[in-house]
């Protein structure tokens, strides 16, 4: 089976993505995975799948994977059809929608597989994917996010497959001899990634562990290379003003205990290996399958974050890290201090974290799941059923499943908006309008 992948990479065309096995060189997780999946499919499953990357800029891509230059997604679809691709994997965005990509797939008779790295999508996008016969699958990268869309029609085409990860470059070759208790943060320095909560927690951490050091990997330019930065040149001025009060000395400069590294590529790996604790988005708000949580665990660093969305999939509470119940700086500080002061727990969580990454996110494991999906799409077979596996009462998951079953059984309820697109009160109104006579 031949599969085309559309890679929108004009904004990171200068970044070298030719050697995925060395780790993420400093781009967003979505772009990185649109390179790593075809690369590892070619490496582990060449008899099952032949991959071709259709990219805006063909430079710095793996030599082992066939690739073509295309200006837009719709051009990629036409070229994939000419090249004999059986399926076309893409990310649904406002750009692909405005280009009419879904309609083009229908006209071409090409089987579309939408890869949802940030779910839920805007409702019009979800509706378009659900209603099109060309869209055979919607792949979600987190189980909690998949459960969030259970009461939308697109769920019937959906499958959860985590992002694959190669831990080999991250595994420490020997136990770190770093004597300084080190906390590392990896992520974009934007409000959605929650660094301000860690900043607010930091004074409490250093009060109890005075020698602790904070290493910050990332900046406000991770997703936008042209973004304007503030006084410290690490985030927008507006966002810096939000966290500078907690991390400044009397002169207004960063505290000696805080080291801002900016956006790093694979050179960040030694810093992760030296970290005693890794902190990932303490809000959890936008997370689907947070790669930074996987990276820390592969480097044997226990993770501190919040029990929300993708963190519930990528961190095992009290086994590979600690997930606090609320986005509360005091709780974050307590979790960090607990791990910094307990070296035995650090080692235990670290070892379990690495094994968890290998078993759950290893590239061979993930490629096998994708090959199974491609095979079912090729033979026009129905998606594998995705029952609720855990956390039944998280974010009204049980209610979403009830709504799904009700919509399936009673046609007049099928146009009721899903819970993620309305409030519970609005949902009740919608149902009452259909139940009660005028």
N, C-alpha and C positions, 0 to 999 in steps of 0.2 A: 504494500500500500504506500502511495506517495502522498505526503502531507506538506502543504505550504504554510509558512508562518509569516505574518506581516509584522515587521519590526519598525516602529516609528522612532527613528534614532537621530533625526537631524539636530536635535538640541544637545546631543552628547557625542557628536561624530568624531571628536578628537580623542575620546577615551578608548583605550585599547581593550577590546572584548575578545581578543583572539585566543586567549588561554583561560577558559572558564575554570579549569581545575586549580588555578592559583587563587581563586576567590574573587569576590566582587571588587572591581577596580575603582569603585566610587561613583556608581550610578544608582538610580532608583531600582528597587527590587523587581518591579514589573519589567523594565527593559532588560535587566540581567537575566530574568527567567525566560524571556523570549529568545535568548541566545543559548542558555544552558540546556533547556529541554531538547531542542533539536540536536545539540551537540552530544548529549549523553544518550539520546535515542540512537544516534549514529554509532556511538561507541559500544553500547550494551545490547541493542536490538536491531542490528543492520538487516537481519533476515526478515524482520517483521515490518519495519517502517523505513522508508527513505524520506529524508527531510530536505526542504529547501527554504532558505530564509529570503524573504523579499523585503529589502531594506531601503530607506531613503538614501543612505550613504553606505556603500559596500565596504568601506575601509575598516580595518581593525576587527574583522570577524574571523571565526575559526576556519582554517583552510580545509579541514576535513568535512565541512558542511557546504553543500552547494548553495550559492547565494546569487541574487539578481538585484539590479538597481531599479527602483520604482519611485515615482514622486509621491504617489498617494495610495491609500488603501484600495480604492476601486481599480487602480491600475495593477496592483498586486493580484487582485482576484482574476482579472483578465489574463495576466501572464501565467498565473498558476493553472488556469484552465488550458492554456496553450501548451504548458509543460507536462500536461497529463496528470495533474494532482487529483487525488480522489476526495480530499478534504482540505479545508482552509481554516486555519486558526487565527483569530484576531481578537483584539480588545475593542469592545463597543464604546465609542466616545461620541461627543457631539460632532467631531470632525467626520467620523465614519458615517454617522447618521445623515449629515448634510450632503455628503457625497452620494448617498443612495446605495451604500454598500450592500445592504440586505436585499434590496430589489435586484441588484446586479447578480448576486449569488443565485437568486431564483431564476433569472433569465439564463444564466450560464449553466444551470443544473449542477452547481458545485455545492457540496455538503459543507455547511458552515458550522464551526465550533467556536462559540464565543467564550473567551477566557476572562472570567470576572475577578480581577484582582482587588477591586474595591466595591463590595456589595453591602447594601442594595444600590443599584444604579437608579438614576432618576426614573420615575414611573413610566414616562413615555418610552424610554429605552427598554425597560422590562417588558412592556406590552408589545412592542415591536418584535422583540426576540421571541416572545411566547407565541405570537400569531403567525410567524413566518414558517412555511413548510421547509424552507431552505436551512433553517437553524435546527440542527439535529441534537446539539448538546449545549448546555451552559455549564461550564466547569467553575466551581467555586473553590477557593483555596483554603477555606476554614469551615469546620463543621458547625460552629456556632452561627456563622454568617449564613450558611445553608439553611439552618433551622429558622433563621429570621425571615426567610422568604417562603416558608412552607405554605402560606395561604395565598400565594400568587400563582397564576397559571404556569409561569415559567418553571416552577419547582418540578413539574412533571418531566421536564427535559434535563433536569439538573443532576450533577454529580459532584461530590466533594473529592478532590485530589489535592493534597498539600503540595506546596512548592518543594521541589527536590533540592537536596543540599549535599555537597561533597565535603565531609569534615576533615579530610586528610591534611590540608595545609594549616588547619587550626589546632590540631592536637599537639599539646606541648611535648617536646621530645624528652624533657626531664622536668622534675618538680621545680617550680620557681623558687629562687632563693631571695626574692624581693623582700626586704625587711620592712618596707614602708607599707602600712595598710592602705591599699589602693582601691578606690571605687571608680569605675568607668561608666560613662554614658555614651551610647551610640544612637544617633538619630538626627533628623533635620531639626534645626532650631527655629521651629515655628510653633505657635500656640497648640496646634492639634497634637503635637508630639510630647507635650507635657513637661518639658525641661524646667519650666518655672516652678513646678512642685518640688522637684529635686533641689533646685536652688534654695527654696524656702526651707527645706529640710536640712540643708548643709550646716548651718550654724549649730543646730542641735547635735549633729553627728560629731563635729569637731570639738564640741564642749565635752563629750564623753570619750572621744578617741582623738586627742589633740594632735597626734602625729599623722592623722589620715590625710590622704591626698585625693583630689577629684580630677580625673582626666576626662575631658569633654571632646568627643569625636563627632564632628558634624558642624554644619553651619546653616545659615538661611539660604545658601545657594545650592543645596543638594539637588533640588528639583528645578530651580530656576537659576542658571549660571549668571544671569544679568541682574539679579535682585540687588537693590540698594541696601547697604549695610549701615549700622549705626556707629556710635562712638568707639566701641570695642571691635568693630569690624567682624562680627560673628553672626549677627542677626539684624533684623530691621530695627531701626531706632525705637519704634513703638514697643517692640517685644523686648528689646534690651532694657528699656525703662521698667519693664515688669519684673525682671529678675536681678538687675544690677544692685538694688539695695541690699540684697542678701549675700552678695559675693564681692562687695567692694571694700577696699581699705579706706582709711581716712582721706587719702588723696584722690579717691574715686577710681582707682585702678583695681584690677582683679586681685583677690586675696592670694598670698603666696601658696596657699593650699590648693588653688584652682589652676589648672593648666588647660587652656583652650588649644586644641590641635587643628581645628578647622576640618574641612572635608578631606578624608584620606581614602586611598585605595587599599591595596593589599598590605601597604606598610602599617596599617592599623593592627594587623594580626599579632605582632609581638606585644602590643599594648593590651590586647584582650587576654593573652596568655599570662601576663603579669598581674592582671586584675584579681583581687580577692572577691569582689562583688561586681556584677554588671547590672546596670539599671536600664530598663526599657520602658518607654512611654508610660509614665505613671497614671495617665488618664485612661489609656486603652481605647479611647474613643474611635479612632479611625482604623484600628488594627484588624486585619484579616488573617494573615499568616506572617507575623513580624519576623523578618530575617535576622534582625539583630539579636533577638532572644535565642534563636538557633545558633548563631555565631558564638555567643558567649558560652553556651553549654558545650559546644564542640571544643572550645578552648578550656573546658573544665572550670568555668567560672559560674558559680550559682547566680541566679537571676532574682532581682527584686522588681516587682511591678504590681499591677492591680488585677484582681480577678474579674476581668472583663474581656469579652469578645475573643479575638485571636490569641490573647495570652492564655486563655483557658485551654486552647489546643496545643500551645507550644511550650508551656511550662507546667510541670507537675508540682503542685503545692506540697511543701514539706518533703519533697523527694529530690527535685532538681533546682528548687528555688523557693521563694516566699512570695505569695500573692496577697496583698492587703485587700481589705474589704471595701475601703472607701478611698477616694483621691485626697487623702489627708496627709499633709507633710509630716505630722507627728508619727503617724503609722509608718510612713516610708522611712523616717529616721530610725525608728525602733527596729525595723526589719534589717536595715543596713548595719546598725550597731550590733545586733545579735550575731550576724554572720561574721563581722570583723573580729569580734571577741571570741569566736568559737572556731578554731582552726580545724578541729576534727569534723565539724559539720560542713565546713567549706570543702574539705577533701571528699567527704561522703557524697554530698550533693554534686560535686564536680564530676566524680566518676559515674554516678547515675545519670547525670545530664548527657555526657558523651554517649553512653549506651542508648539512651532514649533517642538521641538524634540519629544514630546509626539505624536503629530499628524502625523509626517512624518516618524520617525524612531522607534516608539514604537514596541516592540517585537510582540504583538498581531497583529498589522497591517502588519508587514513584514511576519510573519508566515502564515497569510491568503493568501498573494500573492504567497508564495512558495507552499502552498497546492493547489492553483489553477493551478500553473505550473505543479506540480506533477500529478494532475488529467488529464491534457491535454496530458502529456507525456504517461501516462498509457493507455489512450484511443486513442493514435496515432492521436491526433488532431493537427492542425497547430498552430504555435505560435500566440499570440495576436499581432496585428499590432502596431508598435511603431512610430507614426508620430512625426515630429519635434514639440516640444511644446513651445519653446522660444529661444531667442538669435539666430535668423536666420542667422545673418551675422557674428557670432563669429567663428573665425578660419575657414572661408570658408565653413561653414556648408551647406549653400545653394548650393554650387558647388558640394559637396559630394552627396547631394540628386539628383542633376541633373545627375551626373555620375552614380548613382545607377539605375536611371530610364532608362538611355541610355543603360547601360549594360544589363538590363533586356529585352529591346526591340530589341537590335541588337547583335546577338550572337558573331560576330567577335570582339567586344569590351570587351568581358568578361574576357580575360586574361590580360587586361591593369592593371598595378599595382594600388592599391588604393592610394589616395593622401597622406596618412600618411607614405607611403613607398617610395615616390618619391617627386621631386620638381614640381612646376607648369610648369616650362619649360620642364622638362622631361615628364610630362604628355602630354603636347601639342605634343611633338615629337612622342610619342607612338600613339596618335590618328591620326596624319598626316600620319604615316606609313601605317595605315589601310585605310585611306581615299584616298590617292593619289596612282596612278599606279607607278610601278617601273620606 
